[in-house]
């Protein structure tokens, strides 16, 4: 059984999510100790447990220690199979982060998952970033993935529902040049007056005047707002909060995208992290503004499973396999 120190490197939930995905893909049992040991609330949170269960259901894994607060997890994978999964995070925990763990496993034989939780959460990609930046790049390399956002979920009430279907897919070597340079802005609100989404969109458009705009107004369990802007393999998001003017939310997302586009590299810093498992599996090369602590942690973990990622340069950083 492979022993993994869950506190090494970046030391967050990324270690757990990546480790269980790689365990399933390589049929290697793992024991992860000291999970999130350096965090204010160490151990597994609800979101991490859901990610582990999603991967476990996709490969028939046996689990020990998959509960909130646990600092040790044992994951013994079975054979990857096509499955239909429905899981509720139980909080506003990030649905896109759960999908990061499940998707590379699901692409082997296909499957579907319905997740309930948060679609737009602090310190996590929004579901719109997932759909407009991350997935188009994977699709450009052969991934068959469809996404339906049935409800949006914001902190603290959550209640977002996302359904994803994946087909068996063999990806080409990663090359961002395959991705068309599509652009857009989406302004989202839930349980708020119509003018809030309009004001967010107008502020973002003032910074990015040529970008197509989509407005998504909904009602649901939770109340919140978000704006996501993208251009090719780079994106940025901003979340609203009580007392923060809608104009500032829209402007923050748009200015974040301008900063990402001005930075060196073919993909943004966050996408660089999210692509590493696919780079390891399919080969290829891409550049990013820097090799972040998340990226270096993932590279180290991939090496533990026998996948070597070469990282060179600083600005931009070059990732290749």
N, C-alpha and C positions, 0 to 999 in steps of 0.2 A: 504494500500500500504506500502511495506517495504521500510524504509528510510535507505540509505547506505551512509556513509561518504567516498567518493572516495579518500580522502587524507590519510586515516588511514594506519598504518603499512607501507608496502613497498611503497604504494601510487602511483603506476604506472598503466599502461594499464592492468596489470594482474587483478586488482580489477574489472575493467569493463568487461573484457572477462569472468571471472569466474562468476560474478554476473548475467550476462544475460543468460549464460548457465544454471545456477541453477534456475533462474527465469522460464525459459522454462520447465525445468525438473520437477519443483514443482508447476507449474502453479501459481506462486506468482508474482503479479505486483511489480515493484521496481522503486524507484526514487533515482538516484545516484547524489549526489551533490559534489562540490569541486573536480571535476575530475582532477587528476594529478596536484593538486594545488601547490605542492612544486617543480615542474619541471621547467626548464628554459623556456619551451614553454608549459604552462599549458593548460588544456582542451583536447578535443579529437583531435587526428591526423587522417589522412586518413586511416591508418591501423586499428585503433580502430573502426572507423565508419564502415569499411568493415566487421569486425568481428561481430559487432552488427547487421548489415543488414543480414549477413549470418544466424545467429541464428533466427532473426525475420522472415525471409522467411521460415525457417524450421518449424516454429510454428505459422505462421500467426499473429505475434505480431503487435500491434500498437506502434508507436514510436513518441516521441517528443524530440527535441534537438539533433538529430543525425546528426551533421554537424561539420566540422573542427573548432576547437577553442571553441566549446561549453563546459561549465563547469557543465552543468546539463543535465541528460538524464532520460527520463521516458520510461520504457519498460513494456508493458502490453501484456503478452503472450496469445496466443490462444492455440489451440490443436496441438500437434506435429503431423506432417504428412510426408509422403514420398514426397520429392520435388527434382526437378532438377534446380540447381542454377548456374548462371554465373555472376561473379563480377570482376571488375577491380579496384584494390586499387588506381590506378592513379599515384602511385609513386613506388619507390623501397621498399615499406613497406613489412614486413615479411609475406609471405604466410604461413609458418609453424605456426606462432602465430595466424593467422586467423583460421587455421584448429583446433588449440587447443580449441577454443570456439565452433566451429561447430560440431566437431566429436562426443562428448558424446550425443548430441541431435540427430544427424543423426543415431546413432546406435540403437535408440529406434524402428524406423520403416524403416530404410534404406533411401537412397537417394544418390544424386551425386552433386558434386560442381566442377566448373572450375574457378580457380582464376588466375588473372594476377597481377604480382608485382615482389617482390624480393624472390628468392629462397635461397640466401646466403647473410645474412645481419648481420652487427655488433650487438652484444647484443641480438642475437636470435639463436635458433637452426638452423643449415642448413637443407635443405630438405633431405640431405643424413642421417643426424642424426635422423630425423623424420622417415625415411624409414628403417634404419638399427638398431636402438636402441629402439626407442619408439614403433613403430608398431609391431615388432616381439614379444615384451612382451605382448602387447594387444592381438595379434593373438594367443599366447600360452594360453590365458585365454578365447578364444572363439570369439573374434572380427573378423568380416568379413570385411576386408578393402583392396581395391586395389588402387594403386597409379601409375600414368603415368606422368613423367616429360617431357612435350612437348617442353619446352624451359627453359633455365636458365636465371635468372635475377639478376644483380649486381647493386650496388649503383654507380652512381645516376640515370641511365637511366631505370633500371628495365626491364620490358618486359618478365620476366619469366612467364611460363604458366604451371600450375599443375592441373591435373584432378584426382579427388578422388571419388571412389564409395564405399559406405558402405552398408552392408546388415543388416537386423534386427539381433541384437546380444544380448544374455544374458551372461554376463561375470561371470566366476568363481571367487571366492575370490582371491585377489591379492597375489601371491606367486612367487617371482623371480626365485625360484628353477625350475619352469615350463619351463624356457627359456633355450634352448640349448646354450652352450658357443661358438657361432659362432664369427669368427674374420674376419676383413677385413680392407682395405684401399681403398679409392676412391680419385683420383686426377683429378680435373675438371678445364678446362680452356674454355674461350670463346673469340673468335676474337684475339687469340694470336698464335705465332708460336708453332709447335708441341713440340719442345724441352722443353718448359716451363712445360707442364704436366709431361713429362718424368723426368725432374730434380726434381720436387716436389715428384714424386713417389719414385725415387731413394733415396732421402734424408729420406723419411719416412721409407722406407724398411731397410735402414741402422740401424735404431733404433728398428724396429719391423721386423726382418729378416724372420720370419716364416709366416707372414700374407699374404694372397692372395691380389693381387693388381688389381684394375680396373681403367682404364684411360678413361675419358669422355671428348673429345674435341668437341667443338661446335662453330657455328657462330650464332650471334643473335643481338638484339638491343643494349645490353650492353656489356662491356668488363670487365673481372675479372677472378679471380682464387680462388680455395678453395681446401682444403684437409680435409677429415673426416676419422677418424680411430675409430674402435670399437672392443670391446670384450665383448660378452654377454650383460649385462645391463649397460655397461659403455662405454662412447664415448667421443671424443674430436675433435674439429675442429679448423682450422686456415684459415684466408682469406688473399689473396694477396693484394698488393697495389703498386702503382707506386713507383719504386725505391727499393722495398723490394725483395731481391734475392729469386728465386723460392725455393732454398734449405732451406732457413729459414722457409718458409711456411710449407713445408713437415715435417721438423724436429719439428716445434712447435706443429703440430697436434699429431705427434707420441709421443713426450715427454709429452704432455698434457694427452694422454691416459695412459701412464705409471704412471703418478702421480695419475690419477683417480683410476687405478687398485691397487696402493699401499695404497690408503686411505681406512679406514674401511668402512664397509657397503656393502650390496649386490647390490645396485644401486648407480649411481653417483648422485651428489648433484642436478643437473638440472633435471634428470629423476624423482627424489623424488618429486620435485615440480609438475611436469606434471602428476603424477599418482594420486594425492590426490583426485580429483573429482571421479575417478574410484574406489579408495579405499572407499570413502564415500558411493558410490552407491552399491558396491558389497561386501564390507568387505575384510578382509585379514590383512596382515602384511608384512612390509619390513623394512630394515635398510638402512641408508644412512650416509655419513661421518659426517654430521651435520644437524641441523634443521635451514635452512637458513631463512633470513628475508622474502623471497618470500613464503617459505613453511609455516611459522608461520602466515603470512597475510592470506594465503589461508585457513588455519585451522580455523582462527577466522571468516572468511567469511562463511565457511561451517557451523559453529556453528550457525550463524545468520539464516541460512535456516533450522536448525534442525538436521544437521549432525555433530556428535561429533567424532573427530579424537583424539585419545590418542597419545601424544608425550612424550617419556621418553628417558633418557640417553642423553649423549652429543657427544660421539665419540666411537661408532656410535650412532646416534639418531635412535629411534625405532618409527615407525608410525604404528598404528593399528586401526581397526574399526570392 
